[in-house]
Amino acid sequence: MKKISISIAALGLLAGAVNAQQPFHVIPGNPVSGQMTTIAYNPATTSLKGLAPVKGVVWAYRNNDWEAYDLPMKMVDTGWVGSFRLPVNAAIIVATFSANGKVDRGGKMTYTMMTHDTAGREIATNYAAWAFLRTNALKDVVPPIVDDTARITDDIGLFWMNTELKYHPESRRRIFYNAMTILQHEDPKRADTIIPREIAFISSLPDPSEKELMDVSKAYRYLLAKPALADSMNKVIISRFPDGITARDQSIRRMFTAKPDERVTLWNEFVKKFPPEKFKNVTTETSQLYLEKTFRGMVYTVFLKEKKLSAIDPFLDQASLVSLTEFHRQLIVNALEHGEQQPAAALPYSTKLVERIAAYADRHDDAESRYYSPDQWKEQVLDMAVPSFKGHAALLHTLGNDKTALQWMEKVKDRKGTSRADFQGLYATLLNNNNHPAAALAVAENAVRNNTATPEVIALVKQAYIKQHGSAAGFTQYFDSMKSTDVLSAQQEHLRAALIREPAPAFKLERLNGGTAELSKQKGSIVVLDFWATWCSPCKEALPGMQMAADKYKADDKVKFYFIATMETKPDYKAQIKQFLAAKNYRLEVLLDGKNKTTGHLDAAYAAYASALHFSGIPAKMIIDKHGVIRWTSNGYMGSPSALADEISYIIELLKKEG
């Protein structure tokens, strides 16, 4: 027991009875593996002071890996208290606490405790885990559960490796790769001598596991830079473990490099030889780089061949959370946007996909969820589900089922990414259509204040204004007054700093509705150009904001808006543009980009502007002053129609003042 108390003191960990003002203590002071443990947290001196409720997560280093557990906490007089059963064989535990979006990881000291067995002995790998947790050499492979202020130098990390081996010599094989990684970072020359010695030790074991031999291969490849020896070791591993992880990685690489029409056969052979349930907690560099790409590519190949959504049915049980969200994005949302799917036909598969995505919240049993506690994983699933649930709700709205659409939006309304204008606009619309006008108006007004308003949001706010004032008189001033002056000032300062002076390349382009438009004939007018395409999702997402700006200046004959359809490839692209504009009720002056004499593509004007301004990609917007000089340009779309309209309007007004 003396050795235990000394080791805890050396680590600087808190144990035993503690003053109530100290933020963290554990009861019993020497927590025992497999038994109930109580953690007390007093936030009075921490970043969580005054915040509630406090949630806890306990991380345990067990069986050479990190596991996360929820720690339900209850408020008491001195702070918060939670109890849980310590996992068997956990070497150390690390607690983190959170409230209102803030996380307290304990700063330099961390909230860490060593654990013991029922005889009071330390559990092997405890000293090593204490180093793994904090050393910079392993920062990228350890869950982010300590602050940077807790980081230690590699020489201190080696001290703890030696301490581990002093008290737990049996840990030598278990800490091999991580210890050698720290050594290589600290003293590469010494590592070149010691790593081969340790490799020889692991290789000489009578019962090395595949994981241990894989660490030898990694040491050859990444620590000693000897890929040939790593490849030789991989051959040895495959011969010993023909149905193991390394053999599986070899099959993954073979599938990834195979021809598309070979992948279905190879995939079926792969899942038969390497059942997914056997490897659900396995993550390797190869699987991270290639497995998901190979799987989705194979599914898309089958889908494109059969041209029906039912083609994906055989693969849904094998799909990860990421793949399910990607299938929904590509095969439902994007396909609907490009007219490749009809809403009624897409609905059953959209429903099937979002229901599977939602069900993942209760699946805490695979590599995707391994470094999350169950509650953290549920939150992560919801964060990842936002685009899919919003897309599904939009589809339901299109089909007139606003009640169910609202239910899907409600599931994720407080998650990351929902502050986007398109989410808030649809959410406000669905609330209003489900007889929640007050809630709809609150969402709409908040969007206006954040300058993330869609036309639908503006219509709701205007409707409420007219109801209160009896007419629309003064609405524009009222609407502008709602926006944050600090946000607007920052945006305007950024816009002024972005002003340029570049000659505008001339063009003469066909109008979609007949005739031509020639830039040289627009001298004396401010000209707004928007390069877009029917196949470009961000381009089309930006059009509501551009329509708002165009509507604002529709009576001003000294301001012209031209929407140049560029890089179109389909033979009937003109008809598709007209169909798209009609479906969205857009009133835009569309020009058709001309043929590029060099490439033959329909991007002559775009290529000239891209060359002059050194940019690539669409959407791309320019504003040309009355002298034919480009004064402002912007690429991409940040997601807010009202903010985009404000940007365009502000630049136009600046140029008007220049005269």
N, C-alpha and C positions, 0 to 999 in steps of 0.2 A: 504493500500500500504506500510505502514511502516513495518508491519510484514513481508511482502514479501521481502523487501530489506534486512531486518535483517537476514531472513532465508538464503537468497542467500549468504550473506557475511559469515554466519556461515559455510555454506557448502564449502566455498572457490571457488565458481563457478564464472566464468567470465561473466560479463554482461555490456551492454551499450557500449559506444565508447571506443575503445581500441587502444593502441599504435600499429602501424603496425608491430612492431617487435615481439609482442606477437603472439604465433602460432595459437591461436584459439579464435574466437569471433563470436557471433550470433547477427543477426539483424532481428527483434528488440531485444533489450537487454532482454526483458521479453517475450519470444515467446508465442504465443497464440494458443491454441488448435484449430485445423481445419483451420488455416490460413497459408499463405505463409511465409516461414522462409528462411533466407539466412545465410549460414555458410561460414566464411572466414578462410582460413588456410594459414599460412606463414611458410614454412618448414625451414626457414633460420637457426633456432636454434635447429632443430630436427634431428633425424636420417635419414630423407628423404631429407636433404639438397642436392641440385644439381641433384636430381632425377626427372624424368618425364616420362610419365604423372602421375599425382597423381589422384588416385581414392578414393572416399569417400563412407562410409557406415554409415547410421544412425540407431541406435537401439533405439526403443521406448518401455518403460514399459507401457503396456496398458492392461486393463482387466485381471490383475494378471498374465501376461505373457510377454515375450520379443518377439518383432517383428523386423525384419531387412528390411531396405529399401536402395536401391541404391541412392547415391548422385552424380549425374553427375557434374563434376567440369570443370571449364574453367580457363585458366591461365590469370592473370591480373598483373599489375605492382608490386603489393605487395604480390603476391603468387597465390593462387587458390581460386575460389569462386564457390559455388553451391547453388541452391535454390530448395526447395521442399515444399509440403504442409504437415504441421504437422498433424499426425493422431489425430482424435477426441479422447479426453479422455486420451491422452498419459500423464503420470505423470512426467516422465523425459525422456530426450533424451541423448544418448551417441554416440559420433562420433569416428570413427577410419579412418585412412588414410593409403594408401599403394602405393608403387611404386617399380618396379623392384624386387618384391619378398619380400620387407621389409614392416613391418607394424608399424605404430606409433599409440599407444593407449593412449598417453598423460602422461605416467609415473605416478608418485605419485598423481598428481592432477586430472588426466583423462580429457577427453574432454566432460564434462557433463553439462547439463543445466536443471533446472526445467522449467516446463511449467505452463500456467495459462489459465483460461477460459476467455471469452470475457469481464467479469466484473473485471478482474484483480485478481481473487482469485486463490490460489494454487489448484491443482487438487489432490484429495485424493490418498494416497499411495505414494506420492512423497518422503517423508522422509524415508519410509520403503524401497522403491526401491533403494534409495541411499545406504542404508545399505546392502540390498540383493546383490547388485552389487559387493561389496567389502569384505564382511565378509568371513573368511575361512570356517565357518560352512556350507556355501551354495556353496562353490567353485565348487563342482561337479555337481550342478544342474543349474548353471547359464552359459550362453554362455561365451566363453573366450574373453571378450571384454575389459578387463583392465589388466594392468601389475601386477605382484606380488608386486611391490613396492607400489601399491595402496591399498593393503590389510589392513584391520583394525582388531583389536582384538575383541573378542566377547563382551566384556564389552562396547566397543564403539558402536557395533551393537545394543546392548540393549538400549543404550542412544537414538539412532535414532528411535527405536521402541516406546519408551516412548514419544518422540517428536511427532511422527506420531499420537499417541492416544490423545495427548494433543490438537493438532490442528484439527485432523480428527477422533473423537471418532467412527464415523461410519465405520472406517477401521478395527475395532476389529475383525470382522468375516472374513474379507478378508486376513488378514495377519497372522491368527491364527497359521497355521502349521509352516511356516517359522520362525515366532517369537519364537515359542516354541522350534524349533530346535536350534536356537541361544542360548536360555536360557539353554537348556539341556547341550550344549557344555560348557557354561560359568559356570553354577552353578547347577550341577545335583541334589543336595539335595533340593535346592529351587524349582527346576523344578518339583520334585515329589509332591510338594504341589500345585503349580500354574497350571500345565498342567491339572490335574483333574478338577480344577475350570473352566478353559477355555473350557474343553470338555463339562462340564455341561452347560455352556453358549451356545455353538453351538447347543447342543442337544435340548435346550429349545426354540430355535428359532421357530416361527410359520411357517416359509417357508424355511427351510434349503435346499440347493441344494444338488444334489448327490455328487458333488465335495467336498462340505463342510463336508458331512458325511464321505466321503472317507478319508478326512484329519483326522477326528476323529479316524477312524480305523487305519490309519498309525501311529497316535500318540500313540495309545495303543500298537501297535506292535513294533515300532522302538524307540520310546522315553521313554515309560514306561516299555517295555519288558513284556507285558501282552498279549500274542497271543490269549488266550481264549476269552478275552474281544474284541479283534479285530475281531475274528471269529463271535462272537455274533453280533457285529455291522454290519458286512457284511450281516448277515441274515436279519437284519432290513432294510438295504439298498436295498437288492434284493426284499424284500416284497413291498417297496415303489416305487422302480424303476425296475420292472421286465424285462424291455427291455433296461436297462441302462448299464453303463460301468462295474459295479461290476458283474452283471449277465453275461455279455459278458466274463469277465475274468474267471468266473466259467466254462463257456462252453469251453473256450480255454484249461483250465487245463484238462477237461474231454476228449477232443479230443487228447491231448498230451499223456495221459496215456491209451488211447483205443488201442485195437488190430488193426494192420494195415488194415485188411479187413473191419473194421468198420468205418474207418476214412472218406471215401468218403461220406457215408450216413450222418455222423455227420457233415461233412463240408457243405454239401448242406443245411442241417437244420440250420446250424450256419449262413450262409450268408443270408438266408431268414429271420431269426429272427433279425439279427444284420447287416443290409445292410452296405456294406463297405463305401458307400458315406456318411453315417451318422456318421461314426467313423473315417474318414480319417485323422482327426487332433488329434486323441486320442492316447496317449502313456502311458502305465502303466508298472510297473515292470513285470507283468505277460505277457503282450503282447510282451514286449521286449525279454523276456526269451524264450517264447514258440510258439508264433503265427507263425513266419516265419519258424521255424523248423517243426512245425506241417504241415503247408501248403506245403512246399517243400517235406517233407516225404510222404505226401498223393499223390502228383503229381508223385513222383518217383515210388510209389507203383502201380499206374495206368499204368505208362509207362512200368514197368517191366512185368506187367500182359499182356498188349496188344502188347508189343514189337514193337511199331511203334511210330514215332514222332508225328503223328496226335493225339495221345492220350493226348497231352498237350494242344491242342487247346481250350477246354472248360475253361481252367484255366488262360489263358494269360491275360484276361482283369482284373483279380484279383491280378495279380502278381506285387509285388513291384519292384523297381529298383534293389535292392539286389537280389531278386529271379530271375529276368530276367538274370542278369549277371551270377548267379550260374547255371541256366538252360543251358546257352550257354557254360559255362566251362565244366559241367558234361556231357551234352547230345550231344554236338557238338565237342568241342576241345578234351576232354579226350576220347570220344567214337571214334573219328577218329584216334587218336593216338594208341588206343588199337585194331583197326580193327573192332570195333563193329558197325560202320557206314561206308557206302561208300560215297565218296565225292559228287557225283552227287545227291544222295538221301538226303544228309545232307544240301545241299545248300539252298533249299527253306526255311527250318526252321532256318538256320543260318541267312539268310536275314531277316526273320520275327522277330527274336529276336533282332538283332542289330538295326533294324529300330525302334522297340519299345523302346529300350534303348536310342537311339538318341532323340526320341520324349519326353522323360522324362525331357529334358533340359527346355522345355517350360511348364512343369507342376509344378507350385509352389503353391501347394494346399493341401499338406498332411503332415503327421508327419515326414517323411524323410527330407523334405525341410524346416521345420518350423523355424529353427535357421540359415537360410542362406538368404541373400538378393537375388533377382532374378538373378543378374549377378554372385554372388558367387555360387548359385545353379547350374547354367549352367557349371561353371568351375568344380564343384564337380562331376557332371554327367560325364563330359569328363574324369576326373581322374579315375572314377570308370569304365569307358567304355574301357580303354586302352586294357586290356587282350581280351575282346570280339571283339573289332574292329581289333586288330592285328590277332586274331584267324580267323576271317572272311576273312581278307585280305589274310592270308596264304591259306585258302581253295580256294578262288578265284584264287590265283596264281597256285595252284595245278591243277585247271581246265582250266588254260590258259587265264583267264580274268585279265590280269595285269593292264589294264586301270582302271577298277572299284576297284581293290584291292588297287591301289595307292590312289584313292579318299578316301577310308576309313582310310588309314594310315595318310593321310594329316590332317584329322579331329583332330587327337590327337598327332601329331608329337612333339608338344612342351609341352606335359603334363608330370606329374610325372610318373616315371616308364618306360619312353621310352628310357632311357639311357642304358637299358639292351642290351646285345649283340644280343640276338635273334631279338629284335625289330629293332635295327640299321642294322643288316644284311639283314633282309627282306626289310626294307625301301630302303637301297642302291640298292638292286637287282631290286626292282620295279622301282626306278628312272631310272636306267640304261636301263631296258627293255622298258621304255616309252620314250626313246630318250632324256633323261636328263643326259648325261654322266658326265658333269662337276659337277652337283649337287650330283650325285651318288658318284663321287670320293671324294667330300668334306665330305660327310657323312662317307665314308669308312676311309678316313685319320683321321678324328676326332675319330672314333672308335679305330683305331690303337693307336693314342696318349693316349687314355684313357685305353688302354689294355683291350678292350672289343670287340676284333675282332673275327668274325666267319670265317670259311673257305671261304665263299662267299665274305666276305669283303677283305680277304687277296688276293683272286683271282683278284678282281677289282684293288687293289693297284698294284699287280704284273703286270697285263695287262698294266696299265698306265706306269709303270716303263719300261717295255720292249719296249713300243711304243716310249718312250723318249730316251732310251739308246741303242736300237737295239738288246739287248739280256738280259737274266736274270742274267748275271754275276754281282755279287756284291749285288744282291737283299736282301739276308739274312742280310747283314750288314746294308743296307739302312733301311730295315724293323725294325730292332732292334733299330736303331738310332732315329726312329720316336717316340718311347715310352718315356714317361716322366721319367727322371732319378730319380726324387723325389719319384714318385709312385713306381718305381722298387726298389729303395733303401729301402723304408718302407716295401714293401712286403718281400724282402730278409731278412731284419732284423727280421721280424716276423717269417719267416721260420727257421732261425737259432735258435731262442729262443724256437721253438717247437720241436727241435730234442730230441729223446728219445733213450733208450736202453732197449729193452725187447726181450727175446727169442721168436723166431717165431715158433708157433706150426707147426708140420710136417703135410703134407698131400700128398696123392696120389690120383689124380682125373682123371676121364675120359675126354679126349679131345673131343670136339664136332665133329671134323673131323676124329676121330679114334685115338687109342693109349691112353697112359696115360702120365701125367706129375707128377713128384715127386719132392717136394721141396728139399729134402736132396741131390738130384743129381745136384742142381744148385749152390752148394758151389763154390765160386770164381766168381760168377756173381751177379750183382745187379738185384733184382727181384721187379717188380712193380705189386701189386695186386689191382684189382678193383672188389669189390663185387657189383653185380647189378642184376636186374631181368627185364623180359619183361613187367611186370605189374607196374614197378616203373618209373613214369614220370621223376623225377629229375635224376635218373640213366641214362636214355636215353638222357636227355638234356645235360649231361656231356660228352657223348661219342664223340662228335666232337672234343672237346679239348683233350681227351685222344687219339683219332686217330692222332691228330697233334703231340702229344708227341711220340707215337709209331712210326710214320713215321720218325721222326727225328733220332731215334736210330735203325731203321730197319737193318742197315748194321753193327751194333755193336753187335757181338755175346756174349758180356759180360753184356748185358742189356736185360732182359726178361720182357715182359708184359703178364700177365695172367688176363683175364677177367672172373671171376668166377660167373656163373649164379647160383644164390642161391634162395631158398625158392620158387621155381617154383611149381605150383600145377596142371596145366592142363596136361592131359595124353599125348598130342602131343606137349609138350613144346619144345622138340628138333627141331621139324619141324618149330615151330613158331620162334625160335631163328634164324634158317637158313634163313627163309623168311624175317625176320626183317633186318638181316645183308645184305642180297642181295638188299633189297629195298633201303637201305641207302648207299650202296656201301662201307660198313665198311670192313676193312681187319684186323680183331682182332683175337687173339688166345684165344678162349673161352674154359673154363673148366666147367664141370658140377659138381656142389656140390653133395657130397655123402649123403647117408641116415644117419640121426642122430639116433644112437642106443637107445637113451633115448626117443625121441619123435616120431621117424619114419618119420620126415619131411626131406626134401632135403636141409639140412642146416648144415651138419656136420662140414665143414671147417669154415663156418661163425660163428657157435656157439663157436668153439674153439678160434677164434680170438676175438670175442666179449667178451668172458669170460676173456681172457688174458689182453685185453686192456680196459675193463670196458666201453664198448659203446653199443649202440643199434641203429638199423636203417641202411638203405642203401640210397644212395650210401656210401660205405666206402672204402677208399683207404689206402694202406700201401706200404712203400718202405723198402725192406729188403737188408741189405748190404751183401757183399760177404762172411761174416762170419756167416750168418744165423741169424742176429740180426735185429729186427724191429727198424728202426731209425726215421720214420716219419709216421704219420697217419692223416687222414682227413675224417670228416663225412659231408655229404650234398654236395650241389653245389651252388656256389655263382653267377652263371649266365654268366661267361665269358670264352669261349673256349680258347682264347689266354692267359688269366691270368692263367688258370688251366695248360695249356701246359708249361708255364713259371715256375710255381711252381714245377711241376714234373721234368723238366729239371734242375732247380737249385739244387734240392736235389740230383739228380743223379750226377751232376758235383761235388758237395761237397763230396759225398761218394767216387767218383773216386779219388779225391785228397788225401783222407785219406789213400789210398793204401790198 
